[in-house]
């Protein structure tokens, strides 16, 4: 970045675009699915935000229609993504099956998770 004698600032176009992408992350809507709802799109990254239980991670997914949605990364969901070696740029499909109760009586959100790598297309 350079500042000219006239007081204007010269910012490279790629830096300005990166700044705009980063700023847009604050306006990302959190996915709040209903049972049976599926989210499909491309993993674009992750972020940490203050959630109901303190600071939590969210996965950012750009949908087929161009919307950017954030998905809460529970430990279970994060484990499923790691098992499938999900990374930025992969296609992901998440289906929410609703709240279920484990055999120990603990409630949890049930999902199906499918990851497709670009080289698998």
PyMOL commands that set and color helices and strands:
alter all, ss='L'
color gray80, all
select helices_A, chain A and resi 13-27+75-83+118-120
alter helices_A, ss='H'
color red, helices_A
select strands_A, chain A and resi 2-3+9-10+29-30+38-51+54-63+68-72+91-101+107-116
alter strands_A, ss='S'
color yellow, strands_A
deselect
rebuild
show_as cartoon
